[in-house]
Amino acid sequence: MAVVLTERPEAADAAFYAELHAQGPAIEARYRSLTPGSLASFRRATSVFPGGYTRDAVMRSPHPTFVDRAQGTALIDADGRRLVDFWFNATSLPLGHAHPAVVAAIAGQAPKGTAYYAPTLHEVRLAEALLPRLPGAERIRFTNSGSEAVMMAVRFARAWRAAGTPAGRTPPTTLVKFEGSYHGSYDDVSWSVSPKPEKAGPPARPVPVAESAGLAGAEGRVVVLPFNDAQGLRVWVDAHADSVAAILVEPMANRIGLVMPDRAFLAEARALADRHGIALVFDEVISFRVGYRGVQGEVGIQPDLTTLGKIIGGGFAVGAVAGRASILDLSAPDRAARVTHAGTFNGNPMTSAAGRATLELLTPEAFARLGELGAQVRAGLAEAARGLPLQVTGAGSLFKVTALGRGVRDYRDAAASDKRWESLCSLALANEGFVLTPGLSGCVSTVTTRAEADALVSAFRDIVRS
Ligand SMILES: Cc1ncc(COP(=O)(O)O)c(C=O)c1O
């Protein structure tokens, strides 16, 4: 939950941020001096990848840290430095790196073959481990990423709405998504993820802004509404319900700052979906890490479809869409107007075995311990930042520091934060051996110790109080 710190006048905030900005050249110089091996690897990468990268998430200034190997919480970088991981491949490794149970599961499967042109009991077992954690979800389909899971959820929702549309009427196709929400790389969700506020229209009625070059257009496909505004959502959806296929919402918004919306916002989305027969999709690709039953279990609101990814694959590429049988059964072979869904590696035995081994250890007690340690980190960071224009947010095992003098509720708040300060603070932490995102998002895993959590808080305090 948000820990809202003292409100301060903006000029004082700017003076605070300027102190770290002034240290920027020294922080970057130190990073360069610690990472010559990473720089050499990065130079090599630039001759094969555009700008040196094959995935946007790891883009870093002045260059990324290349990793040689990892174990538990430790990352060993290309220069032989030992770093403490507080991001675990974008939260996807809740047991840490190379956990013995996961290594045993994949070592047991690899000699028997890694993928077949046939189903296996591994994928059935993973599905059986997941469905009881999602009350209301009766069926599941696996994909190879969270992005694909979202793509399929949108397709299922549109097909379900079309199936219920009387002959001769135009089926609804519009997807409602929220400003600042990231749902992966699929075109229809690549709108208004991080738009410049001056291009994004009025806060109460944002215009969709393309997140990428190459998108075909939002008209008739996507509408963007403000996150965490229950009344705005109700007014818009009540007026346009006939055109809406699905409401897609992150029950904890990652890019906005690991912010939990008001329960009333999620309840309003549920009520509107019920009132108008719209599909409500919770994107729990990240937030399934918050509790044994995801955020939906924490807040007691069930969506029609849930998208999953990250932790359910035990460190392997994965995604899933789960939900009501009446929707997902549209992909059953006997359906006339069926939803098609292929994928060479969907539900492959390696991912499924690793995912199941991981979920077996992620018991309610394990989530309770993760939540306790996460709360300890959040409290420590908030204490270190007391009186400063910094906000600490997150829930469960997740945390984030935002360089802003007021609380974070929605995208426009998040967009006003000092991103340069955040990335310099993150780089300064990397120099001390702690790995968070450039936006200062982090998480703990079951292998994270209290001592490591304390050491992170202490390094953060040294940076913000120096
Ligand atoms: C909420 C959410 N949805 C979807 C995705 C996309 O998942 P993937 O990177 O596996 O495609 C992410 C990734 O961070 C996410 O946070």
The ligand as an ORCA input file, in Angstrom:
! r2SCAN-3c Opt
* xyz 0 1
  C       0.946     -6.470    -16.241
  C       1.746     -7.057    -17.370
  N       1.108     -7.605    -18.415
  C       1.772     -8.171    -19.440
  C       3.155     -8.194    -19.448
  C       3.874     -8.816    -20.599
  O       4.472    -10.021    -20.232
  P       5.689    -10.600    -21.092
  O       6.860     -9.691    -20.856
  O       5.884    -11.986    -20.562
  O       5.244    -10.596    -22.515
  C       3.860     -7.645    -18.375
  C       5.329     -7.651    -18.355
  O       5.980     -7.033    -17.555
  C       3.133     -7.051    -17.311
  O       3.759     -6.480    -16.272
*
